[in-house]
Amino acid sequence: MEQDLIELIRSEILDTTEPLAPQSDLFAAGLDSMGIMQLLLAIEDRFGVAMDPADLSRENFSTAEKIAALVAEKKGTATP
Amino acid sequence: MVPVELPSAKPLRTSSSDGFLLGLESLMRRTGQGRHVATTVLECAGAPDLATIRRTADEVGRQYPILHARNARGGDWLAKWRTDEVSPAAVPVHVWHLPGVAAEGEEISSLNEWLALQLNSREIDIYSAGPNLVFHVVVNSPTRWTFVLVWSHSLLDAVGMTKFLQLLAGVSVPVTGAADEAPASPISQLYQQAKPMIEEMRRFPRWKIRSLHRKGTRPGESRFLLAKFGPEATAAIRAKMAQTAGELLLLPYFAACAARAVQSVIAARHPDEPVSILLTLPVQRQSDPAKRPLFCNHMSPYTVLLEPGELVDLKTSSKALYRKYADFMRRKLPAAMQALMRMMERCPSRFYNLPAFVYMRGEICSLFHSHTGEFLPGADSIFGSRIVNGYHVPSVSSPPGIGIFFSQHADCLTMTLSWKEGCLSPLELELLKQTLSEDLGAELPPP
């Protein structure tokens, strides 16, 4: 899922050819409010996960790794 | 140093987004509302380096012929910037100072009153050769000055202005000139692509959209009010946003605040009617900011309807706005809107708002709104002076007669209320401010 998310963010949200690592700072890479909205929509469509407002923190969305962990938790597939 | 030179050998066609803005310009001119002008204000520390500012104005003016080009429709009916006719010239620089300040230039009594004059000025005329952008330097005190750019909204938008300021501030940013869009598809094909948006627009009339425009009253001059929130108030506003809609959904949250404020005024005017709000929000067509062009508008207007039940409180409104955005994207309405704009580009500008006027009985939308995010990212100084604050003050057309805009600089939020005289009574302005203050969760600071 992490790799899928990275590719999604890189190609569809940030529209960049620059490589992204799981720990790359997404806000520094250009993720803005509009990008967040597109990302939430894509997460809903692809992973069937709707985020609560309480989940929408800068910390949770700072890297693809953290977003993947949050999506996994929401899906109930997080490793204990 | 400005790195890119635009082609000047042939006229530069406007983007289809420019066409939408030219429609508003046309509306304003035909109804005696002046020009669609915006101002960008940078409050700076220290004293202005006038020699550098004038040298830069000379460089950019000569580098970018579009800054002096007139806009005209050619034999193919497409609106074009006549960059081929331009003689190289500097961007005009005017110098002013507040009373009691020993500085070059003409004395003005107050910055905000003077800004209102600029907003209503006729110096910029996109249909005649001459400046489409003007620099002003206002010396406020021996230790404070203000850099003001007055520009035509038909030439560029806040994203382009940010890039332009980044260039002036010496920030290295990728620059493309104005986008020369590919020729449009045949009308029959465009119509099929635009159909979902046309069908969407046909839904609006049943909601009896209203704005702050008063039918039968000629709108007056552009007016504005600035609310500059300090760091504490901004932190309180952001904390309320985090609790209500999450920390990151800036756009739906602030759009919901703006929509509810305008709804409160309309509801007070028409207490027996359920009030829906139709918002027009700018959505950038290019995801990667680096690929967004310097000049020309390149957003798609994203039109979202908030029904009375969706405006009952801020949380519901924010959530509804996000859901409507998701729906807008899922139904691929941005592409449909883009096709609609391409369909319209050969039409005279005065035709642009005609479908909306007809469908919605003289209205376009209920308000204009944007949150342009961090003001001038990557730059903390310009012309050698530290930037203390920065914001945009655009004029708006009537209808809708009101725009509510936000931006942030160094942890301080600025809100610009922009309206047309005659669209807001003093009492209504107080109601608007009070609703905004309650929803934002902070007192509006005095102007």
Interface residues (C-beta under 8 A of the other chain):
Chain A: E12 I13 L14 D15 T16 G30 D32 S33 M34 G35 I36 M37 Q38 L40 L41 E44 D45 M51 D52 P53 A54 D55 L56 S57 R58 F61
Chain B: A242 Q243 T244 A245 G246 E247 L248 L249 L250 L251 P252 V283 Q284 Q286 S287 D288 P289 A290 K291 Y322 Y325 A326 M329 R330 H371 G373
